Amino acid sequence: TLRGASKKEKTPPSAPPELLTILPYDEKRMELMEEILKNMKIQHSIIHQACKALNVCHSNKEFIGSSEEIESERLLLLAQLRKRLLQDELKKLSNPAESDTPPPIVESTECAEVLIEHVGLNLQNPCPRSELMEYFLIAVIQGDNVWGSTAINLSVDAPH
């Protein structure tokens, strides 16, 4: 029927009904919210898979401290950061009155090089092993973008 067709045009398929009742109809905002929800589902799936992989790693002694465990921890951290940023963005879109201030305008893009030296962390050893390795991850968050380095390892016995 014509009535059903017009309703389909106004209701995006993946937008939650509670958002439709809160927001005035704005096609561009709804499309953006759909995209954010899609990306949140992807991050949720990554979190779920990384947790499953970590459970396997923690249940088998041969995987404790393995590259699989480290990579699972890395993926879990980055996915959680991305999901949190997406949730914040969705919250801003669902409450437009609270975020009416326009973002600052950046007229030029600048490149820079960052060098981090002499980082010291006092960590408690989880287990007394001579070949214990510490892993570090650098996560950079800019706006709604998250970048992560590969896991960088360092032997505990290495000179500092």
PyRosetta script that sets phi, psi and omega in degrees:
from pyrosetta import init, pose_from_sequence

init()
pose = pose_from_sequence("TLRGASKKEKTPPSAPPELLTILPYDEKRMELMEEILKNMKIQHSIIHQACKALNVCHSNKEFIGSSEEIESERLLLLAQLRKRLLQDELKKLSNPAESDTPPPIVESTECAEVLIEHVGLNLQNPCPRSELMEYFLIAVIQGDNVWGSTAINLSVDAPH")
pose.set_psi(1, 161.7)
pose.set_omega(1, 179.8)
pose.set_phi(2, -66.0)
pose.set_psi(2, -38.2)
pose.set_omega(2, 179.4)
pose.set_phi(3, -61.9)
pose.set_psi(3, -43.4)
pose.set_omega(3, 178.8)
pose.set_phi(4, -65.9)
pose.set_psi(4, -37.1)
pose.set_omega(4, -179.7)
pose.set_phi(5, -67.4)
pose.set_psi(5, -40.8)
pose.set_omega(5, -179.8)
pose.set_phi(6, -69.0)
pose.set_psi(6, -31.6)
pose.set_omega(6, 177.1)
pose.set_phi(7, -67.5)
pose.set_psi(7, -38.3)
pose.set_omega(7, 178.8)
pose.set_phi(8, -61.9)
pose.set_psi(8, -38.0)
pose.set_omega(8, -179.0)
pose.set_phi(9, -65.2)
pose.set_psi(9, -33.7)
pose.set_omega(9, -176.4)
pose.set_phi(10, -87.2)
pose.set_psi(10, -16.9)
pose.set_omega(10, -175.6)
pose.set_phi(11, -110.6)
pose.set_psi(11, 104.8)
pose.set_omega(11, 175.8)
pose.set_phi(12, -62.3)
pose.set_psi(12, 141.7)
pose.set_omega(12, -172.5)
pose.set_phi(13, -63.2)
pose.set_psi(13, -34.2)
pose.set_omega(13, -175.1)
pose.set_phi(14, -103.9)
pose.set_psi(14, 5.9)
pose.set_omega(14, 179.2)
pose.set_phi(15, -78.1)
pose.set_psi(15, 130.9)
pose.set_omega(15, 179.1)
pose.set_phi(16, -64.9)
pose.set_psi(16, 142.2)
pose.set_omega(16, -177.9)
pose.set_phi(17, -59.6)
pose.set_psi(17, -32.5)
pose.set_omega(17, -179.0)
pose.set_phi(18, -65.4)
pose.set_psi(18, -30.2)
pose.set_omega(18, 177.5)
pose.set_phi(19, -72.8)
pose.set_psi(19, -33.6)
pose.set_omega(19, -179.4)
pose.set_phi(20, -67.0)
pose.set_psi(20, -31.6)
pose.set_omega(20, 179.8)
pose.set_phi(21, -79.1)
pose.set_psi(21, -26.2)
pose.set_omega(21, -178.4)
pose.set_phi(22, -80.8)
pose.set_psi(22, -43.0)
pose.set_omega(22, -171.4)
pose.set_phi(23, -93.3)
pose.set_psi(23, 144.4)
pose.set_omega(23, 167.5)
pose.set_phi(24, -69.7)
pose.set_psi(24, 152.8)
pose.set_omega(24, -176.5)
pose.set_phi(25, -64.0)
pose.set_psi(25, 123.5)
pose.set_omega(25, 177.4)
pose.set_phi(26, -146.2)
pose.set_psi(26, 103.8)
pose.set_omega(26, -172.6)
pose.set_phi(27, -58.6)
pose.set_psi(27, -43.2)
pose.set_omega(27, -177.7)
pose.set_phi(28, -64.9)
pose.set_psi(28, -43.4)
pose.set_omega(28, 179.6)
pose.set_phi(29, -65.1)
pose.set_psi(29, -40.4)
pose.set_omega(29, -179.9)
pose.set_phi(30, -65.2)
pose.set_psi(30, -39.2)
pose.set_omega(30, 177.5)
pose.set_phi(31, -63.6)
pose.set_psi(31, -41.8)
pose.set_omega(31, 178.5)
pose.set_phi(32, -64.5)
pose.set_psi(32, -40.8)
pose.set_omega(32, 178.7)
pose.set_phi(33, -65.7)
pose.set_psi(33, -37.7)
pose.set_omega(33, 176.1)
pose.set_phi(34, -60.8)
pose.set_psi(34, -44.4)
pose.set_omega(34, 179.9)
pose.set_phi(35, -63.0)
pose.set_psi(35, -41.7)
pose.set_omega(35, 178.4)
pose.set_phi(36, -64.0)
pose.set_psi(36, -44.2)
pose.set_omega(36, 178.7)
pose.set_phi(37, -62.4)
pose.set_psi(37, -38.8)
pose.set_omega(37, 177.4)
pose.set_phi(38, -62.3)
pose.set_psi(38, -45.0)
pose.set_omega(38, 179.1)
pose.set_phi(39, -67.0)
pose.set_psi(39, -34.2)
pose.set_omega(39, 176.8)
pose.set_phi(40, -65.2)
pose.set_psi(40, -38.2)
pose.set_omega(40, 177.0)
pose.set_phi(41, -63.7)
pose.set_psi(41, -39.7)
pose.set_omega(41, 178.0)
pose.set_phi(42, -63.2)
pose.set_psi(42, -46.5)
pose.set_omega(42, 179.7)
pose.set_phi(43, -64.5)
pose.set_psi(43, -38.0)
pose.set_omega(43, 177.2)
pose.set_phi(44, -62.2)
pose.set_psi(44, -40.5)
pose.set_omega(44, 178.1)
pose.set_phi(45, -64.4)
pose.set_psi(45, -41.2)
pose.set_omega(45, 177.9)
pose.set_phi(46, -63.6)
pose.set_psi(46, -42.7)
pose.set_omega(46, 178.7)
pose.set_phi(47, -61.1)
pose.set_psi(47, -45.0)
pose.set_omega(47, -179.6)
pose.set_phi(48, -61.2)
pose.set_psi(48, -46.7)
pose.set_omega(48, -179.2)
pose.set_phi(49, -66.5)
pose.set_psi(49, -39.9)
pose.set_omega(49, 179.1)
pose.set_phi(50, -65.4)
pose.set_psi(50, -38.5)
pose.set_omega(50, 177.2)
pose.set_phi(51, -64.3)
pose.set_psi(51, -40.8)
pose.set_omega(51, 177.7)
pose.set_phi(52, -63.1)
pose.set_psi(52, -42.5)
pose.set_omega(52, 179.0)
pose.set_phi(53, -64.3)
pose.set_psi(53, -40.2)
pose.set_omega(53, 178.3)
pose.set_phi(54, -65.9)
pose.set_psi(54, -37.8)
pose.set_omega(54, 176.8)
pose.set_phi(55, -61.3)
pose.set_psi(55, -40.6)
pose.set_omega(55, 176.9)
pose.set_phi(56, -64.8)
pose.set_psi(56, -44.1)
pose.set_omega(56, -179.7)
pose.set_phi(57, -62.3)
pose.set_psi(57, -40.0)
pose.set_omega(57, -178.1)
pose.set_phi(58, -76.5)
pose.set_psi(58, -20.9)
pose.set_omega(58, -179.2)
pose.set_phi(59, -88.8)
pose.set_psi(59, -13.8)
pose.set_omega(59, 178.9)
pose.set_phi(60, -119.2)
pose.set_psi(60, 124.4)
pose.set_omega(60, -176.7)
pose.set_phi(61, -59.7)
pose.set_psi(61, -33.6)
pose.set_omega(61, -176.5)
pose.set_phi(62, -68.9)
pose.set_psi(62, -16.4)
pose.set_omega(62, 179.7)
pose.set_phi(63, -97.1)
pose.set_psi(63, -7.3)
pose.set_omega(63, 179.9)
pose.set_phi(64, -68.6)
pose.set_psi(64, 123.0)
pose.set_omega(64, -178.3)
pose.set_phi(65, 79.8)
pose.set_psi(65, 7.0)
pose.set_omega(65, -177.6)
pose.set_phi(66, -78.4)
pose.set_psi(66, 167.1)
pose.set_omega(66, 177.3)
pose.set_phi(67, -64.0)
pose.set_psi(67, -29.6)
pose.set_omega(67, 177.4)
pose.set_phi(68, -65.4)
pose.set_psi(68, -41.7)
pose.set_omega(68, 178.7)
pose.set_phi(69, -65.8)
pose.set_psi(69, -43.5)
pose.set_omega(69, -179.0)
pose.set_phi(70, -63.4)
pose.set_psi(70, -45.1)
pose.set_omega(70, -179.7)
pose.set_phi(71, -66.3)
pose.set_psi(71, -36.2)
pose.set_omega(71, 177.1)
pose.set_phi(72, -64.6)
pose.set_psi(72, -42.6)
pose.set_omega(72, 177.0)
pose.set_phi(73, -62.0)
pose.set_psi(73, -41.7)
pose.set_omega(73, 179.9)
pose.set_phi(74, -62.9)
pose.set_psi(74, -48.7)
pose.set_omega(74, 179.8)
pose.set_phi(75, -62.5)
pose.set_psi(75, -39.3)
pose.set_omega(75, 179.3)
pose.set_phi(76, -62.6)
pose.set_psi(76, -46.9)
pose.set_omega(76, -179.9)
pose.set_phi(77, -61.0)
pose.set_psi(77, -48.7)
pose.set_omega(77, -177.6)
pose.set_phi(78, -65.8)
pose.set_psi(78, -39.9)
pose.set_omega(78, 179.1)
pose.set_phi(79, -65.9)
pose.set_psi(79, -38.3)
pose.set_omega(79, 178.0)
pose.set_phi(80, -65.9)
pose.set_psi(80, -40.1)
pose.set_omega(80, 177.2)
pose.set_phi(81, -63.3)
pose.set_psi(81, -46.1)
pose.set_omega(81, 180.0)
pose.set_phi(82, -62.8)
pose.set_psi(82, -42.5)
pose.set_omega(82, -178.8)
pose.set_phi(83, -64.1)
pose.set_psi(83, -40.6)
pose.set_omega(83, 178.7)
pose.set_phi(84, -62.5)
pose.set_psi(84, -41.8)
pose.set_omega(84, 178.3)
pose.set_phi(85, -65.7)
pose.set_psi(85, -39.0)
pose.set_omega(85, 177.3)
pose.set_phi(86, -65.0)
pose.set_psi(86, -39.6)
pose.set_omega(86, 177.7)
pose.set_phi(87, -62.9)
pose.set_psi(87, -41.2)
pose.set_omega(87, 178.1)
pose.set_phi(88, -63.1)
pose.set_psi(88, -42.0)
pose.set_omega(88, 179.4)
pose.set_phi(89, -65.5)
pose.set_psi(89, -40.5)
pose.set_omega(89, 177.8)
pose.set_phi(90, -64.0)
pose.set_psi(90, -38.6)
pose.set_omega(90, 178.4)
pose.set_phi(91, -63.9)
pose.set_psi(91, -40.8)
pose.set_omega(91, 177.9)
pose.set_phi(92, -62.8)
pose.set_psi(92, -41.6)
pose.set_omega(92, -179.0)
pose.set_phi(93, -70.1)
pose.set_psi(93, -32.7)
pose.set_omega(93, -178.1)
pose.set_phi(94, -80.8)
pose.set_psi(94, -15.6)
pose.set_omega(94, 176.4)
pose.set_phi(95, -125.4)
pose.set_psi(95, 70.6)
pose.set_omega(95, -174.1)
pose.set_phi(96, -64.1)
pose.set_psi(96, -25.5)
pose.set_omega(96, 179.9)
pose.set_phi(97, -66.2)
pose.set_psi(97, -32.3)
pose.set_omega(97, -179.1)
pose.set_phi(98, -75.6)
pose.set_psi(98, -23.7)
pose.set_omega(98, -176.3)
pose.set_phi(99, -120.0)
pose.set_psi(99, 46.5)
pose.set_omega(99, -179.7)
pose.set_phi(100, -77.0)
pose.set_psi(100, -13.7)
pose.set_omega(100, 179.8)
pose.set_phi(101, -72.7)
pose.set_psi(101, 125.6)
pose.set_omega(101, -178.8)
pose.set_phi(102, -70.4)
pose.set_psi(102, 149.9)
pose.set_omega(102, 178.2)
pose.set_phi(103, -67.3)
pose.set_psi(103, 152.4)
pose.set_omega(103, 179.7)
pose.set_phi(104, -63.7)
pose.set_psi(104, 143.5)
pose.set_omega(104, -178.3)
pose.set_phi(105, -88.3)
pose.set_psi(105, 124.6)
pose.set_omega(105, 177.4)
pose.set_phi(106, -103.8)
pose.set_psi(106, 116.9)
pose.set_omega(106, -174.0)
pose.set_phi(107, -86.9)
pose.set_psi(107, -25.5)
pose.set_omega(107, -179.1)
pose.set_phi(108, -135.9)
pose.set_psi(108, 156.9)
pose.set_omega(108, 177.9)
pose.set_phi(109, -106.5)
pose.set_psi(109, 129.7)
pose.set_omega(109, 179.5)
pose.set_phi(110, -117.8)
pose.set_psi(110, 146.5)
pose.set_omega(110, 176.8)
pose.set_phi(111, -109.1)
pose.set_psi(111, 147.5)
pose.set_omega(111, 179.4)
pose.set_phi(112, -147.8)
pose.set_psi(112, 161.5)
pose.set_omega(112, 176.4)
pose.set_phi(113, -116.4)
pose.set_psi(113, 133.3)
pose.set_omega(113, -179.7)
pose.set_phi(114, -114.2)
pose.set_psi(114, 129.3)
pose.set_omega(114, 178.1)
pose.set_phi(115, -118.9)
pose.set_psi(115, 122.4)
pose.set_omega(115, 179.6)
pose.set_phi(116, -110.4)
pose.set_psi(116, 122.4)
pose.set_omega(116, -179.1)
pose.set_phi(117, -128.5)
pose.set_psi(117, 155.9)
pose.set_omega(117, 173.1)
pose.set_phi(118, 55.6)
pose.set_psi(118, 55.7)
pose.set_omega(118, 175.8)
pose.set_phi(119, -90.7)
pose.set_psi(119, 126.0)
pose.set_omega(119, 179.6)
pose.set_phi(120, -122.9)
pose.set_psi(120, 130.5)
pose.set_omega(120, 177.7)
pose.set_phi(121, -127.9)
pose.set_psi(121, 127.5)
pose.set_omega(121, 175.0)
pose.set_phi(122, -91.2)
pose.set_psi(122, 108.1)
pose.set_omega(122, -177.4)
pose.set_phi(123, -115.9)
pose.set_psi(123, 146.6)
pose.set_omega(123, 175.4)
pose.set_phi(124, -85.1)
pose.set_psi(124, 133.2)
pose.set_omega(124, 179.8)
pose.set_phi(125, -68.8)
pose.set_psi(125, 124.2)
pose.set_omega(125, -179.9)
pose.set_phi(126, -72.1)
pose.set_psi(126, -28.4)
pose.set_omega(126, 178.7)
pose.set_phi(127, -152.9)
pose.set_psi(127, 145.4)
pose.set_omega(127, -177.9)
pose.set_phi(128, -80.9)
pose.set_psi(128, 84.1)
pose.set_omega(128, 176.5)
pose.set_phi(129, -121.7)
pose.set_psi(129, 142.1)
pose.set_omega(129, -178.4)
pose.set_phi(130, -72.1)
pose.set_psi(130, -27.3)
pose.set_omega(130, -179.1)
pose.set_phi(131, -101.2)
pose.set_psi(131, 32.4)
pose.set_omega(131, -179.8)
pose.set_phi(132, -66.2)
pose.set_psi(132, 134.0)
pose.set_omega(132, 179.8)
pose.set_phi(133, -118.4)
pose.set_psi(133, 144.3)
pose.set_omega(133, 172.9)
pose.set_phi(134, -107.0)
pose.set_psi(134, 140.6)
pose.set_omega(134, 179.6)
pose.set_phi(135, -118.0)
pose.set_psi(135, 140.9)
pose.set_omega(135, -180.0)
pose.set_phi(136, -125.0)
pose.set_psi(136, 147.6)
pose.set_omega(136, 178.4)
pose.set_phi(137, -132.9)
pose.set_psi(137, 134.8)
pose.set_omega(137, 176.1)
pose.set_phi(138, -104.3)
pose.set_psi(138, 120.9)
pose.set_omega(138, 177.2)
pose.set_phi(139, -114.3)
pose.set_psi(139, 127.4)
pose.set_omega(139, 178.7)
pose.set_phi(140, -114.2)
pose.set_psi(140, 126.1)
pose.set_omega(140, 179.4)
pose.set_phi(141, -117.8)
pose.set_psi(141, 123.5)
pose.set_omega(141, 177.5)
pose.set_phi(142, -135.3)
pose.set_psi(142, 112.7)
pose.set_omega(142, -176.7)
pose.set_phi(143, 63.5)
pose.set_psi(143, -122.5)
pose.set_omega(143, 177.7)
pose.set_phi(144, -105.5)
pose.set_psi(144, 19.5)
pose.set_omega(144, 177.8)
pose.set_phi(145, -104.9)
pose.set_psi(145, 140.4)
pose.set_omega(145, 177.0)
pose.set_phi(146, -128.0)
pose.set_psi(146, 126.6)
pose.set_omega(146, 175.0)
pose.set_phi(147, -120.5)
pose.set_psi(147, 143.9)
pose.set_omega(147, 179.0)
pose.set_phi(148, -134.0)
pose.set_psi(148, 141.0)
pose.set_omega(148, 176.5)
pose.set_phi(149, -77.6)
pose.set_psi(149, 171.0)
pose.set_omega(149, 169.5)
pose.set_phi(150, -72.6)
pose.set_psi(150, 162.9)
pose.set_omega(150, 179.1)
pose.set_phi(151, -69.9)
pose.set_psi(151, 128.2)
pose.set_omega(151, -179.4)
pose.set_phi(152, -104.4)
pose.set_psi(152, 125.8)
pose.set_omega(152, -176.9)
pose.set_phi(153, -108.0)
pose.set_psi(153, 155.2)
pose.set_omega(153, 179.9)
pose.set_phi(154, -147.7)
pose.set_psi(154, 129.5)
pose.set_omega(154, 177.2)
pose.set_phi(155, -67.8)
pose.set_psi(155, 141.0)
pose.set_omega(155, 179.9)
pose.set_phi(156, -63.5)
pose.set_psi(156, -31.9)
pose.set_omega(156, -178.5)
pose.set_phi(157, -82.8)
pose.set_psi(157, -3.8)
pose.set_omega(157, -178.2)
pose.set_phi(158, -68.5)
pose.set_psi(158, 148.4)
pose.set_omega(158, 177.7)
pose.set_phi(159, -66.0)
pose.set_psi(159, 144.3)
pose.set_omega(159, -176.9)
pose.set_phi(160, -93.5)
pose.dump_pdb("model.pdb")
